[in-house]
């Protein structure tokens, strides 16, 4: 597969509507075969400061664009993404490794966020508040926060950016994004398409580099930046949140998860197996909302294991460009090492390995086999930590109360799932599970129309839906007297 438009493959930071390079560079490798995809220029400290200054200047005029005008530009950006979806998917699979069809799906989903918030731009309503006297009028209206900075991960290199940039731009904010150094090319391609769509200079900026700590310090502590948004691990998120405190920035954080997926004995087992596999093995298990602990009621435990084992054994591990690929490689050797440690540690503690449990060396060192581990207990590390790999770990429960207790026994609260035919149980579990998002009889629950986000140590704020615009707007109250 080759590029239709190779000019989408950029190698420098995009600042104030121009491409910037430097004498230092870093390599972006293809996790599918270890080959070099591109060498990208490191952003300099001077360029980073210029990005903030440019964004600050551009935001003032962008905020005064009528909402309809901002909407029209965002729709053009959306359409250009759809028109170039094949090249964007090619870039993503080259640098991230996921199956090409998953890359196409991610880009389609990312574009839908830009389309959604193009419409929401026109719906930043205010209020007229009944006053305590006839001599006063009280109103509120919403104004853009200002310059927004963001850091996004490698697992969804286009989707994570669109979910943050689209509402920011729709609200009238300017935006500076630092993508992962593992997957910067998808972000830079988005920047090129934003330029073609007519997004004004300085409104959308992409800074790329390997000095995550140095760049992160600027993006969290610069006084000209009014909001910071981050998707990544809870450990890093806590550190970045602390850095934002020095300037009291508004923050949105989408952090780690430890999603339970509960199978009750009255569930449609065949459907539950299909949905569980879809949740667990999407993007080779490298998603923050995928099933991390599969908790099965004892009366259907053996039946569920037999059926899911068959489904897992049918999954095709391959290079992302293989037309039969169900899951591709993990992102790097560190990821493989962590996943394998959790599997081997569980086995040492008494869990049983049924399928997989090692790398597929014939494909390469980053290809970890689809794996099934049963007889896992809540005290094992594999049940406490986010696996972030293609490993299904199965735990057992007997009663509904036990299932809820096991599911909630974690500091995380991003997503949870359960399968049942009992309507009353649907309400009890939906209310009783301590998670920001709950899937009932579904394994994939995200949608542009629905709020995405967690509670507890899984984050702050919501992305998507009608609520997604709120995190980029300030409510201003005006009291007019003696009228």
One Martini backbone bead per residue (centre of mass of N, CA, C, O) as a GRO file, in nm:
protein
  483
    1UNK     BB    1   0.096   0.036   0.023
    2UNK     BB    2   0.037   0.371  -0.083
    3UNK     BB    3   0.046   0.692  -0.131
    4UNK     BB    4  -0.146   0.957  -0.247
    5UNK     BB    5  -0.036   1.186  -0.022
    6UNK     BB    6   0.284   1.258   0.084
    7UNK     BB    7   0.244   1.554   0.220
    8UNK     BB    8   0.136   1.433   0.502
    9UNK     BB    9   0.441   1.375   0.562
   10UNK     BB   10   0.575   1.503   0.845
   11UNK     BB   11   0.894   1.652   1.031
   12UNK     BB   12   0.761   1.894   1.200
   13UNK     BB   13   0.661   2.155   1.355
   14UNK     BB   14   0.342   2.328   1.409
   15UNK     BB   15   0.369   2.689   1.384
   16UNK     BB   16   0.188   2.942   1.291
   17UNK     BB   17   0.146   2.795   0.998
   18UNK     BB   18   0.433   2.645   1.028
   19UNK     BB   19   0.733   2.477   0.955
   20UNK     BB   20   0.958   2.323   1.199
   21UNK     BB   21   1.303   2.289   1.253
   22UNK     BB   22   1.607   2.103   1.344
   23UNK     BB   23   1.914   1.952   1.435
   24UNK     BB   24   1.728   1.768   1.589
   25UNK     BB   25   1.639   1.412   1.612
   26UNK     BB   26   1.388   1.146   1.564
   27UNK     BB   27   1.273   0.822   1.557
   28UNK     BB   28   1.022   0.647   1.365
   29UNK     BB   29   0.890   0.333   1.425
   30UNK     BB   30   0.789   0.016   1.321
   31UNK     BB   31   0.641  -0.230   1.517
   32UNK     BB   32   0.599  -0.452   1.290
   33UNK     BB   33   0.943  -0.438   1.180
   34UNK     BB   34   1.152  -0.191   1.275
   35UNK     BB   35   1.128   0.026   1.080
   36UNK     BB   36   1.179   0.323   0.928
   37UNK     BB   37   0.968   0.596   0.879
   38UNK     BB   38   1.096   0.856   1.042
   39UNK     BB   39   1.247   1.178   1.083
   40UNK     BB   40   1.216   1.404   1.358
   41UNK     BB   41   1.198   1.712   1.480
   42UNK     BB   42   1.299   1.887   1.743
   43UNK     BB   43   1.184   2.089   1.962
   44UNK     BB   44   1.247   2.398   2.075
   45UNK     BB   45   1.236   2.635   2.314
   46UNK     BB   46   1.177   2.866   2.118
   47UNK     BB   47   0.943   2.730   1.966
   48UNK     BB   48   0.764   2.685   2.212
   49UNK     BB   49   0.728   2.982   2.285
   50UNK     BB   50   0.609   3.060   2.010
   51UNK     BB   51   0.355   2.890   2.034
   52UNK     BB   52   0.233   3.043   2.272
   53UNK     BB   53   0.233   3.328   2.156
   54UNK     BB   54   0.069   3.264   1.900
   55UNK     BB   55  -0.181   3.150   2.044
   56UNK     BB   56  -0.251   3.406   2.200
   57UNK     BB   57  -0.298   3.590   1.957
   58UNK     BB   58  -0.499   3.410   1.793
   59UNK     BB   59  -0.728   3.380   2.005
   60UNK     BB   60  -0.849   3.664   2.000
   61UNK     BB   61  -0.964   3.640   1.707
   62UNK     BB   62  -1.105   3.361   1.724
   63UNK     BB   63  -1.315   3.446   1.945
   64UNK     BB   64  -1.449   3.662   1.726
   65UNK     BB   65  -1.559   3.455   1.577
   66UNK     BB   66  -1.818   3.337   1.462
   67UNK     BB   67  -1.952   3.040   1.522
   68UNK     BB   68  -2.021   2.977   1.228
   69UNK     BB   69  -1.729   3.008   1.119
   70UNK     BB   70  -1.600   2.790   1.287
   71UNK     BB   71  -1.781   2.564   1.184
   72UNK     BB   72  -1.699   2.571   0.884
   73UNK     BB   73  -1.400   2.499   0.928
   74UNK     BB   74  -1.445   2.227   1.074
   75UNK     BB   75  -1.592   2.092   0.838
   76UNK     BB   76  -1.352   2.101   0.646
   77UNK     BB   77  -1.171   1.927   0.821
   78UNK     BB   78  -1.346   1.680   0.827
   79UNK     BB   79  -1.354   1.631   0.516
   80UNK     BB   80  -1.045   1.596   0.478
   81UNK     BB   81  -1.020   1.345   0.650
   82UNK     BB   82  -1.208   1.168   0.481
   83UNK     BB   83  -1.056   1.209   0.204
   84UNK     BB   84  -0.768   1.100   0.371
   85UNK     BB   85  -0.799   0.814   0.515
   86UNK     BB   86  -0.587   0.627   0.386
   87UNK     BB   87  -0.331   0.788   0.465
   88UNK     BB   88  -0.386   0.807   0.769
   89UNK     BB   89  -0.391   0.500   0.814
   90UNK     BB   90  -0.108   0.442   0.715
   91UNK     BB   91   0.040   0.611   0.923
   92UNK     BB   92  -0.070   0.472   1.177
   93UNK     BB   93   0.029   0.180   1.119
   94UNK     BB   94   0.327   0.247   1.092
   95UNK     BB   95   0.357   0.383   1.399
   96UNK     BB   96   0.154   0.175   1.576
   97UNK     BB   97   0.036  -0.125   1.432
   98UNK     BB   98  -0.241  -0.141   1.371
   99UNK     BB   99  -0.494  -0.229   1.213
  100UNK     BB  100  -0.611  -0.084   0.937
  101UNK     BB  101  -0.915  -0.097   1.012
  102UNK     BB  102  -0.870   0.049   1.285
  103UNK     BB  103  -0.759   0.310   1.169
  104UNK     BB  104  -1.009   0.384   1.010
  105UNK     BB  105  -1.197   0.387   1.256
  106UNK     BB  106  -1.053   0.609   1.414
  107UNK     BB  107  -1.073   0.837   1.202
  108UNK     BB  108  -1.376   0.840   1.182
  109UNK     BB  109  -1.419   0.909   1.482
  110UNK     BB  110  -1.253   1.169   1.490
  111UNK     BB  111  -1.421   1.322   1.278
  112UNK     BB  112  -1.688   1.319   1.445
  113UNK     BB  113  -1.590   1.528   1.654
  114UNK     BB  114  -1.559   1.764   1.461
  115UNK     BB  115  -1.848   1.766   1.363
  116UNK     BB  116  -1.992   1.795   1.634
  117UNK     BB  117  -1.840   2.069   1.729
  118UNK     BB  118  -1.932   2.240   1.494
  119UNK     BB  119  -2.223   2.246   1.610
  120UNK     BB  120  -2.166   2.326   1.915
  121UNK     BB  121  -2.059   2.615   1.866
  122UNK     BB  122  -2.379   2.717   1.843
  123UNK     BB  123  -2.435   2.615   2.179
  124UNK     BB  124  -2.325   2.859   2.377
  125UNK     BB  125  -2.518   2.921   2.617
  126UNK     BB  126  -2.709   3.132   2.808
  127UNK     BB  127  -2.857   3.342   3.075
  128UNK     BB  128  -3.159   3.447   3.235
  129UNK     BB  129  -3.194   3.596   3.554
  130UNK     BB  130  -3.388   3.631   3.807
  131UNK     BB  131  -3.439   3.906   3.990
  132UNK     BB  132  -3.485   4.081   4.303
  133UNK     BB  133  -3.537   4.327   4.100
  134UNK     BB  134  -3.642   4.570   3.862
  135UNK     BB  135  -3.342   4.717   3.854
  136UNK     BB  136  -3.247   4.434   3.751
  137UNK     BB  137  -3.003   4.244   3.551
  138UNK     BB  138  -2.936   3.890   3.485
  139UNK     BB  139  -2.646   3.738   3.331
  140UNK     BB  140  -2.512   3.482   3.114
  141UNK     BB  141  -2.196   3.391   2.962
  142UNK     BB  142  -1.975   3.243   2.719
  143UNK     BB  143  -1.619   3.194   2.726
  144UNK     BB  144  -1.322   3.146   2.629
  145UNK     BB  145  -1.038   3.057   2.797
  146UNK     BB  146  -0.803   3.012   2.566
  147UNK     BB  147  -0.523   2.860   2.603
  148UNK     BB  148  -0.452   2.524   2.497
  149UNK     BB  149  -0.315   2.229   2.634
  150UNK     BB  150  -0.159   1.908   2.521
  151UNK     BB  151  -0.143   1.548   2.599
  152UNK     BB  152  -0.082   1.252   2.406
  153UNK     BB  153  -0.106   0.931   2.306
  154UNK     BB  154  -0.032   0.631   2.108
  155UNK     BB  155  -0.299   0.448   2.082
  156UNK     BB  156  -0.469   0.731   1.983
  157UNK     BB  157  -0.334   0.962   1.770
  158UNK     BB  158  -0.617   1.094   1.668
  159UNK     BB  159  -0.857   1.071   1.867
  160UNK     BB  160  -0.735   1.232   2.112
  161UNK     BB  161  -0.714   1.501   1.961
  162UNK     BB  162  -1.004   1.549   1.860
  163UNK     BB  163  -1.143   1.545   2.148
  164UNK     BB  164  -0.987   1.823   2.218
  165UNK     BB  165  -0.969   2.023   1.972
  166UNK     BB  166  -1.263   2.058   1.881
  167UNK     BB  167  -1.381   2.205   2.138
  168UNK     BB  168  -1.173   2.428   2.155
  169UNK     BB  169  -1.225   2.559   1.876
  170UNK     BB  170  -1.532   2.592   1.905
  171UNK     BB  171  -1.502   2.790   2.164
  172UNK     BB  172  -1.225   2.982   2.091
  173UNK     BB  173  -0.968   2.829   2.114
  174UNK     BB  174  -0.645   2.756   2.140
  175UNK     BB  175  -0.382   2.507   2.030
  176UNK     BB  176  -0.152   2.273   2.203
  177UNK     BB  177   0.028   1.982   2.090
  178UNK     BB  178   0.167   1.682   2.247
  179UNK     BB  179   0.268   1.412   2.117
  180UNK     BB  180   0.382   1.123   2.086
  181UNK     BB  181   0.697   1.002   1.991
  182UNK     BB  182   0.573   0.738   1.855
  183UNK     BB  183   0.308   0.930   1.718
  184UNK     BB  184   0.346   1.217   1.534
  185UNK     BB  185   0.234   1.188   1.233
  186UNK     BB  186  -0.071   1.214   1.279
  187UNK     BB  187  -0.066   1.503   1.392
  188UNK     BB  188   0.073   1.638   1.144
  189UNK     BB  189  -0.150   1.567   0.943
  190UNK     BB  190  -0.371   1.726   1.083
  191UNK     BB  191  -0.234   2.000   1.053
  192UNK     BB  192  -0.235   2.011   0.745
  193UNK     BB  193  -0.549   1.997   0.724
  194UNK     BB  194  -0.604   2.256   0.885
  195UNK     BB  195  -0.470   2.442   0.683
  196UNK     BB  196  -0.656   2.366   0.439
  197UNK     BB  197  -0.926   2.453   0.602
  198UNK     BB  198  -0.849   2.749   0.752
  199UNK     BB  199  -0.697   2.753   1.001
  200UNK     BB  200  -0.560   2.976   1.170
  201UNK     BB  201  -0.289   3.104   1.267
  202UNK     BB  202  -0.219   2.962   1.593
  203UNK     BB  203  -0.469   2.771   1.667
  204UNK     BB  204  -0.299   2.513   1.554
  205UNK     BB  205  -0.057   2.318   1.738
  206UNK     BB  206   0.254   2.120   1.686
  207UNK     BB  207   0.467   1.955   1.921
  208UNK     BB  208   0.783   1.780   1.885
  209UNK     BB  209   0.923   1.530   2.120
  210UNK     BB  210   1.131   1.368   2.384
  211UNK     BB  211   1.095   1.604   2.605
  212UNK     BB  212   0.849   1.561   2.813
  213UNK     BB  213   0.925   1.726   3.064
  214UNK     BB  214   0.992   2.000   2.933
  215UNK     BB  215   0.729   2.039   2.776
  216UNK     BB  216   0.534   1.990   3.014
  217UNK     BB  217   0.618   2.233   3.183
  218UNK     BB  218   0.518   2.448   2.988
  219UNK     BB  219   0.216   2.340   2.947
  220UNK     BB  220   0.159   2.369   3.278
  221UNK     BB  221   0.314   2.672   3.358
  222UNK     BB  222   0.228   2.869   3.163
  223UNK     BB  223   0.056   3.172   3.197
  224UNK     BB  224  -0.088   3.174   2.900
  225UNK     BB  225  -0.213   2.914   2.996
  226UNK     BB  226  -0.552   2.801   3.089
  227UNK     BB  227  -0.534   2.496   2.976
  228UNK     BB  228  -0.520   2.138   3.059
  229UNK     BB  229  -0.481   1.827   2.866
  230UNK     BB  230  -0.496   1.463   2.945
  231UNK     BB  231  -0.366   1.142   2.823
  232UNK     BB  232  -0.299   0.873   3.061
  233UNK     BB  233  -0.144   0.809   3.327
  234UNK     BB  234  -0.182   0.850   3.661
  235UNK     BB  235   0.105   0.918   3.741
  236UNK     BB  236   0.145   1.150   3.537
  237UNK     BB  237  -0.114   1.312   3.595
  238UNK     BB  238  -0.038   1.399   3.883
  239UNK     BB  239   0.211   1.564   3.806
  240UNK     BB  240   0.069   1.762   3.611
  241UNK     BB  241  -0.137   1.870   3.811
  242UNK     BB  242   0.070   1.995   4.004
  243UNK     BB  243   0.188   2.193   3.791
  244UNK     BB  244  -0.087   2.352   3.745
  245UNK     BB  245  -0.112   2.491   4.030
  246UNK     BB  246   0.074   2.746   3.991
  247UNK     BB  247  -0.176   2.864   3.777
  248UNK     BB  248  -0.462   2.750   3.802
  249UNK     BB  249  -0.553   2.540   3.604
  250UNK     BB  250  -0.748   2.404   3.394
  251UNK     BB  251  -0.854   2.052   3.396
  252UNK     BB  252  -0.808   1.747   3.196
  253UNK     BB  253  -0.843   1.390   3.281
  254UNK     BB  254  -0.735   1.079   3.121
  255UNK     BB  255  -0.686   0.784   3.277
  256UNK     BB  256  -0.664   0.509   3.419
  257UNK     BB  257  -0.754   0.152   3.423
  258UNK     BB  258  -0.984  -0.134   3.564
  259UNK     BB  259  -1.188  -0.307   3.396
  260UNK     BB  260  -1.481  -0.454   3.450
  261UNK     BB  261  -1.630  -0.781   3.351
  262UNK     BB  262  -1.957  -0.904   3.393
  263UNK     BB  263  -2.090  -1.244   3.429
  264UNK     BB  264  -2.397  -1.363   3.430
  265UNK     BB  265  -2.608  -1.649   3.434
  266UNK     BB  266  -2.838  -1.476   3.251
  267UNK     BB  267  -2.676  -1.450   3.012
  268UNK     BB  268  -2.570  -1.415   2.690
  269UNK     BB  269  -2.297  -1.591   2.623
  270UNK     BB  270  -2.232  -1.551   2.325
  271UNK     BB  271  -2.252  -1.243   2.331
  272UNK     BB  272  -2.048  -1.197   2.562
  273UNK     BB  273  -1.805  -1.309   2.416
  274UNK     BB  274  -1.799  -1.120   2.176
  275UNK     BB  275  -1.779  -0.854   2.348
  276UNK     BB  276  -1.526  -0.926   2.510
  277UNK     BB  277  -1.329  -0.954   2.274
  278UNK     BB  278  -1.373  -0.669   2.161
  279UNK     BB  279  -1.274  -0.525   2.418
  280UNK     BB  280  -0.994  -0.668   2.483
  281UNK     BB  281  -0.854  -0.681   2.162
  282UNK     BB  282  -0.849  -0.404   2.102
  283UNK     BB  283  -0.555  -0.288   2.016
  284UNK     BB  284  -0.415  -0.522   2.175
  285UNK     BB  285  -0.524  -0.402   2.462
  286UNK     BB  286  -0.454  -0.073   2.411
  287UNK     BB  287  -0.681   0.026   2.637
  288UNK     BB  288  -0.848   0.202   2.894
  289UNK     BB  289  -1.150   0.039   2.844
  290UNK     BB  290  -1.073  -0.238   2.863
  291UNK     BB  291  -1.089  -0.545   2.969
  292UNK     BB  292  -0.920  -0.649   3.274
  293UNK     BB  293  -1.165  -0.793   3.434
  294UNK     BB  294  -1.309  -1.115   3.420
  295UNK     BB  295  -1.625  -1.171   3.578
  296UNK     BB  296  -1.753  -1.495   3.672
  297UNK     BB  297  -2.000  -1.692   3.728
  298UNK     BB  298  -1.989  -2.010   3.851
  299UNK     BB  299  -2.228  -2.147   3.675
  300UNK     BB  300  -2.057  -2.025   3.392
  301UNK     BB  301  -1.749  -2.055   3.389
  302UNK     BB  302  -1.683  -2.300   3.201
  303UNK     BB  303  -1.850  -2.212   2.960
  304UNK     BB  304  -1.708  -1.943   2.904
  305UNK     BB  305  -1.420  -2.051   2.868
  306UNK     BB  306  -1.475  -2.234   2.627
  307UNK     BB  307  -1.578  -2.005   2.434
  308UNK     BB  308  -1.341  -1.796   2.457
  309UNK     BB  309  -1.112  -1.982   2.371
  310UNK     BB  310  -1.207  -2.018   2.082
  311UNK     BB  311  -1.199  -1.717   1.999
  312UNK     BB  312  -0.900  -1.662   2.065
  313UNK     BB  313  -0.781  -1.888   1.873
  314UNK     BB  314  -0.893  -1.719   1.608
  315UNK     BB  315  -0.698  -1.504   1.631
  316UNK     BB  316  -0.506  -1.271   1.435
  317UNK     BB  317  -0.162  -1.242   1.432
  318UNK     BB  318  -0.036  -0.935   1.278
  319UNK     BB  319   0.023  -0.731   1.055
  320UNK     BB  320  -0.159  -0.448   0.990
  321UNK     BB  321  -0.151  -0.514   0.659
  322UNK     BB  322  -0.303  -0.756   0.709
  323UNK     BB  323  -0.618  -0.859   0.610
  324UNK     BB  324  -0.635  -1.073   0.879
  325UNK     BB  325  -0.602  -0.876   1.105
  326UNK     BB  326  -0.676  -0.841   1.460
  327UNK     BB  327  -0.373  -0.812   1.578
  328UNK     BB  328  -0.093  -0.649   1.673
  329UNK     BB  329   0.149  -0.494   1.802
  330UNK     BB  330   0.323  -0.364   2.029
  331UNK     BB  331   0.488  -0.065   2.083
  332UNK     BB  332   0.710  -0.206   2.285
  333UNK     BB  333   0.927  -0.364   2.498
  334UNK     BB  334   0.804  -0.260   2.762
  335UNK     BB  335   0.519  -0.368   2.711
  336UNK     BB  336   0.594  -0.666   2.689
  337UNK     BB  337   0.725  -0.698   2.967
  338UNK     BB  338   0.475  -0.632   3.136
  339UNK     BB  339   0.279  -0.843   3.030
  340UNK     BB  340   0.456  -1.093   3.094
  341UNK     BB  341   0.480  -1.049   3.394
  342UNK     BB  342   0.177  -1.074   3.466
  343UNK     BB  343   0.146  -1.362   3.364
  344UNK     BB  344   0.377  -1.508   3.523
  345UNK     BB  345   0.286  -1.414   3.804
  346UNK     BB  346   0.009  -1.554   3.802
  347UNK     BB  347   0.116  -1.842   3.770
  348UNK     BB  348   0.285  -1.844   4.036
  349UNK     BB  349  -0.002  -1.784   4.203
  350UNK     BB  350  -0.214  -2.010   4.037
  351UNK     BB  351  -0.266  -1.964   3.765
  352UNK     BB  352  -0.400  -2.046   3.434
  353UNK     BB  353  -0.274  -2.137   3.123
  354UNK     BB  354  -0.437  -2.171   2.801
  355UNK     BB  355  -0.334  -1.918   2.620
  356UNK     BB  356  -0.034  -1.841   2.527
  357UNK     BB  357   0.227  -1.635   2.690
  358UNK     BB  358   0.382  -1.512   2.427
  359UNK     BB  359   0.582  -1.452   2.180
  360UNK     BB  360   0.592  -1.411   1.817
  361UNK     BB  361   0.889  -1.459   1.670
  362UNK     BB  362   0.814  -1.483   1.364
  363UNK     BB  363   0.719  -1.173   1.366
  364UNK     BB  364   0.827  -1.057   1.654
  365UNK     BB  365   0.900  -0.896   1.966
  366UNK     BB  366   0.593  -0.737   1.969
  367UNK     BB  367   0.436  -1.014   1.952
  368UNK     BB  368   0.158  -1.092   2.142
  369UNK     BB  369  -0.026  -1.332   2.236
  370UNK     BB  370  -0.322  -1.440   2.269
  371UNK     BB  371  -0.454  -1.447   2.608
  372UNK     BB  372  -0.538  -1.702   2.866
  373UNK     BB  373  -0.638  -1.651   3.212
  374UNK     BB  374  -0.711  -1.847   3.491
  375UNK     BB  375  -0.776  -1.834   3.824
  376UNK     BB  376  -0.802  -1.553   3.919
  377UNK     BB  377  -0.720  -1.314   4.168
  378UNK     BB  378  -0.750  -1.009   4.331
  379UNK     BB  379  -0.435  -1.019   4.445
  380UNK     BB  380  -0.328  -1.005   4.178
  381UNK     BB  381  -0.159  -0.804   3.960
  382UNK     BB  382  -0.345  -0.858   3.708
  383UNK     BB  383  -0.597  -0.728   3.884
  384UNK     BB  384  -0.456  -0.437   3.964
  385UNK     BB  385  -0.342  -0.391   3.683
  386UNK     BB  386  -0.283  -0.253   3.384
  387UNK     BB  387  -0.214  -0.436   3.111
  388UNK     BB  388  -0.199  -0.346   2.805
  389UNK     BB  389  -0.304  -0.620   2.657
  390UNK     BB  390  -0.363  -0.959   2.513
  391UNK     BB  391  -0.523  -1.023   2.812
  392UNK     BB  392  -0.730  -1.267   2.959
  393UNK     BB  393  -0.875  -1.238   3.283
  394UNK     BB  394  -1.017  -1.482   3.510
  395UNK     BB  395  -1.281  -1.455   3.736
  396UNK     BB  396  -1.465  -1.543   4.036
  397UNK     BB  397  -1.820  -1.564   4.125
  398UNK     BB  398  -2.143  -1.581   4.309
  399UNK     BB  399  -2.245  -1.292   4.384
  400UNK     BB  400  -2.350  -0.978   4.338
  401UNK     BB  401  -2.203  -0.843   4.574
  402UNK     BB  402  -1.927  -0.960   4.501
  403UNK     BB  403  -1.901  -0.829   4.222
  404UNK     BB  404  -1.911  -0.535   4.316
  405UNK     BB  405  -1.672  -0.548   4.510
  406UNK     BB  406  -1.460  -0.633   4.300
  407UNK     BB  407  -1.500  -0.398   4.099
  408UNK     BB  408  -1.447  -0.159   4.329
  409UNK     BB  409  -1.148  -0.277   4.400
  410UNK     BB  410  -1.032   0.030   4.314
  411UNK     BB  411  -0.889   0.341   4.213
  412UNK     BB  412  -1.053   0.308   3.968
  413UNK     BB  413  -1.315   0.485   3.725
  414UNK     BB  414  -1.397   0.446   3.416
  415UNK     BB  415  -1.481   0.138   3.322
  416UNK     BB  416  -1.776  -0.079   3.283
  417UNK     BB  417  -1.914  -0.422   3.273
  418UNK     BB  418  -2.229  -0.603   3.192
  419UNK     BB  419  -2.417  -0.925   3.195
  420UNK     BB  420  -2.778  -0.925   3.146
  421UNK     BB  421  -3.154  -0.986   3.179
  422UNK     BB  422  -3.199  -0.814   3.437
  423UNK     BB  423  -3.351  -0.516   3.496
  424UNK     BB  424  -3.288  -0.468   3.798
  425UNK     BB  425  -2.982  -0.517   3.774
  426UNK     BB  426  -2.915  -0.289   3.588
  427UNK     BB  427  -2.967  -0.068   3.804
  428UNK     BB  428  -2.790  -0.165   4.035
  429UNK     BB  429  -2.519  -0.163   3.876
  430UNK     BB  430  -2.521   0.120   3.754
  431UNK     BB  431  -2.519   0.249   4.049
  432UNK     BB  432  -2.290   0.063   4.203
  433UNK     BB  433  -2.077   0.137   4.003
  434UNK     BB  434  -1.750   0.304   4.022
  435UNK     BB  435  -1.817   0.469   3.729
  436UNK     BB  436  -1.834   0.678   3.447
  437UNK     BB  437  -1.874   0.404   3.276
  438UNK     BB  438  -2.145   0.186   3.148
  439UNK     BB  439  -2.184  -0.143   3.019
  440UNK     BB  440  -2.477  -0.306   2.878
  441UNK     BB  441  -2.433  -0.561   2.674
  442UNK     BB  442  -2.146  -0.422   2.613
  443UNK     BB  443  -1.795  -0.366   2.496
  444UNK     BB  444  -1.866  -0.092   2.341
  445UNK     BB  445  -1.934   0.267   2.447
  446UNK     BB  446  -1.832   0.474   2.264
  447UNK     BB  447  -1.943   0.820   2.182
  448UNK     BB  448  -1.990   1.135   2.072
  449UNK     BB  449  -2.273   1.175   2.238
  450UNK     BB  450  -2.098   1.079   2.481
  451UNK     BB  451  -1.957   1.082   2.782
  452UNK     BB  452  -1.602   1.092   2.856
  453UNK     BB  453  -1.511   0.942   3.173
  454UNK     BB  454  -1.397   0.957   3.512
  455UNK     BB  455  -1.328   0.842   3.836
  456UNK     BB  456  -1.133   0.903   4.068
  457UNK     BB  457  -0.813   0.800   3.931
  458UNK     BB  458  -0.939   0.852   3.614
  459UNK     BB  459  -1.028   1.164   3.653
  460UNK     BB  460  -1.125   1.473   3.471
  461UNK     BB  461  -1.394   1.516   3.316
  462UNK     BB  462  -1.534   1.562   2.973
  463UNK     BB  463  -1.582   1.395   2.662
  464UNK     BB  464  -1.793   1.487   2.463
  465UNK     BB  465  -2.080   1.581   2.391
  466UNK     BB  466  -2.247   1.847   2.534
  467UNK     BB  467  -2.014   1.863   2.767
  468UNK     BB  468  -1.737   1.915   2.608
  469UNK     BB  469  -1.746   2.237   2.593
  470UNK     BB  470  -1.728   2.331   2.896
  471UNK     BB  471  -1.404   2.292   2.941
  472UNK     BB  472  -1.369   2.571   2.730
  473UNK     BB  473  -1.550   2.746   2.934
  474UNK     BB  474  -1.665   3.048   3.067
  475UNK     BB  475  -1.864   3.184   3.319
  476UNK     BB  476  -2.038   3.491   3.289
  477UNK     BB  477  -2.141   3.742   3.514
  478UNK     BB  478  -2.412   3.988   3.483
  479UNK     BB  479  -2.486   4.295   3.657
  480UNK     BB  480  -2.767   4.518   3.612
  481UNK     BB  481  -2.824   4.843   3.730
  482UNK     BB  482  -3.037   5.101   3.724
  483UNK     BB  483  -3.280   5.057   3.481
   0.00000   0.00000   0.00000
